[in-house]
Amino acid sequence: MYNIAVVTHLLGMAALVGGYLAGQPAVNEVMVWGARAQLITGVVLVGMAESIDSLGKDPNMVKISVKLLVAVLVTAFAEMGRGAAKRGRRVVWMTHAAGALAIVNVLIATLWT
Ligand code: HEM
C-alpha cells in the first residue's frame, strides 16, 4: 500500500510538472489536479511512514515541513492561476511561480538527504 502511495505521488508530480510545461503560459486543469494530488498523497505517505513501524521509515520532519509549505504555495498559485484563466485572464507569473516551486520540491525531495 505504501509503495502504491509512492507511485501516485510520482504520477501527481508528473501531472504537475508536465501540465506546467505543456500548458504555458496559462495554468491548465492537469497542473491543478497534480498539485492537489501532491498534497493528498504526500500527507498519506507521511501518515503511513509515521504510524506503520514495519515500514522502517523515519521521515525527516524538517524536510517534510519545507515540502509541505512549498506544496501549499504551489497549490495556491495553481488554483488562483486556473481560476483567472477560466475567466479569460492569463496571470503568467502565477503559472511560473507554481511551476518553479513544483520543480523546487522535486529538488528538495531528491537532493536533501
Ligand atoms: C509539489 C509538491 C511535491 C512534489 C513535486 C514532490 C515530489 C516528490 C518526489 C519526486 C519524491 C521521490 C523522491 C525519491 O524517491 O528520491 C517524493 C517523495 C516523498 N514525498 Fe513528496 N513531493 C511533493 C509534496 C509532498 C508533500 C506535501 C509531502 C508531505 C507532506 C511529501 C512527502 C513525501 C514523502 C514522505 C516522500 C518519500 C517517499 C519514499 O520514498 O518513501 N511530498 N516527493
Residues whose N, C-alpha, C, O or C-beta is under 5 A from the ligand:
A	BS01	HEM	M13 Q38 L39 G42 V43 L45 V46 I64 K67 L68 A71 V74 A102 N105 V106 A109 T110
